[in-house]
Amino acid sequence: MRLPLQWKVLIGYLVIAGVGMGTAGWLALDALEASDLDQLRAGLTAQARIAARLFARPLGTTKPDAAVIDAMADELGNAIHARITVINPEGLVLGDSYESGEALRRMDNHAARPEVRQAVTNGVGSSIRYSDTIGTRLLYLALPIRSGGPDSPLLGFVRMALPLTEIEGRHRALRNLLAAALGGAFLLSLGLSLLVARSVTRPLGDMVEAARRMARGEFREKIRTHSSDELADLAGVLNYMAAAIEETIQTLKDDRAKMAATLIAMQEGVLVLAPDGTVRLINPAMEGMVGRRDMEVLGRTYLEVICQPRLNEFITEVLKRMTASSTEIVFGTGPERTFQVQASPLVQGTEESPGLVLVFHDITDLRRLEQVRKDFVANVSHELRTPLTTIKGYIEALQDGGVDDREQRARFLETLRKQTDRLNLLITDLLLLAKIESGQVPLKQEPVALAGLIDRTVGLLRPLIDQKQHRVVVKIPAELPPIRGDEERLGQVFSNLLDNAIKYTPEQGTITISAELGKAAPPPAMIEVSVVDTGIGIPLQDLPRIFERFYRVDKARSRELGGTGLGLSIVKHLVEGHGGAVIVESLPGRGTKFLVRLPMATTPVLPYRT
Ligand code: ADP
């Protein structure tokens, strides 16, 4: 059973007080009673000695006269208010101050009475007994009666008896008084101990309650004490501790909130692993990368989150060595992406690393740009070298005698001219592209009538169209509003598109150039121009890349047809520079459609941009 502290203190106090006071009272009373009895016994002894002297004479006669002795006993008993019994050496009662006549003669033999027997052996005997004769407790005291000194012949015994009524009454009164005093003192100590116990247990109770509040996370309410003892010190320390814990918790909360905000805002994916490889934390960016919510991955092993052999190898290695390391890994839920993965062991105090932090930095775009740059350099070098090699070859052929053969010389020189033109075209396109990209090509913002522009473009390319016997259909409504832009540059856009349509459509194909007002709402209103051919088409996988510089579906065919691989790049940049867009749709073997969206001239003029 769990006894409250207050009761433990109380019971302890009461047991000590009760036992202490009870023992003290009992000992005092006992000593008092003993001393009273001693006094009484001493008085009775003195009287008995006198009586023994007095009774020595009648008993010393050869035939002691019982009547005389009894009369003396009566007289003496009356005088000292005590019972006097005179007994002969054989125990026969000769005289008694309480009995006389026949009753005296019928009295028992008193030789066996304890006080008489003690008197025989010790010279004095006493005992306390209840007397049936007078119905009360009596103190008996017996002395031997001798004729002379202690060795003289025994004449009998004198026995004195005194009722203890008075002394016992006094003792009873004293005992009652003591009991009352003890009861009072007990009650007083009960009250006092209750007070003391409560003065200790109440603040303790307050502290227990305060500790419970702290455990629930409530730190505001302080412990109040009215004392100034150690308990007050304890309360002070608890209050201080509560304030310190509250401050620490607040700091931790702030830090946590900052960390959570940082993790949420981070573009990089963060994954924290325990040393056994289970996921402890995952940030939203990482959730996006693995396509799983934190609920689904927390507590699971990283293998269940990202299963990529190279990554598994890397994590296993880092978990084993526990040193910071980084690697590049390709994975992805949708299209594959490249990640720079940085792994660092978690540091917590001086303790051994309790886990691993993995940061996934998506470097797909960076790698792609690097690749584009590398490809560009390689492509430019290659594109420049091809005509240069041809030119060099023909010059050498001319030097080696070709110059003397008139027919051969003319053919060689024609090839040299073509290759130089090609080189020139390539460099012109490259420079134009570079200028557009760096914003050095100013685009006029003028109204351009589309019908006229398309007519002029078709006119310029007419020899090529006729050469391949294509049919060109132009469907431009007369009421179509003008386009806002730079006529020369827009001419370049349509010339490139038409040139491609001519090139990549087998002979006798149909090329349709149509335009209409864009249906897309809201404004600015756009004009949609489409160039559709019935040519070879573009495979689906090449469609997203055909606007890249030097990207060709079929390099050999493009080169043979005199393409530089820069035409569509220039188209895209110029159209976007006009605030428009180019879209391509194609079906291999059936044909291709380029849709160019350009702003209408009536729409407010946008800020200049290239
Ligand atoms: P090129 O000088 O090689 O024509 P472009 O940038 O103009 O370079 O075009 C890039 C590639 O796109 C071409 O090599 C060709 O493979 C493809 N292409 C462009 N237009 C068409 C079209 N109308 N039909 C089929 N393929 C086309």
Boltz pocket constraint, residues with backbone or C-beta under 6 A from the ligand:
constraints:
  - pocket:
      binder: B
      contacts: [[A, 496], [A, 497], [A, 500], [A, 501], [A, 504], [A, 505], [A, 533], [A, 535], [A, 536], [A, 537], [A, 538], [A, 546], [A, 548], [A, 551], [A, 552], [A, 553], [A, 554], [A, 558], [A, 559], [A, 562], [A, 563], [A, 564], [A, 565], [A, 566], [A, 567], [A, 568], [A, 569], [A, 592]]
      max_distance: 6.0
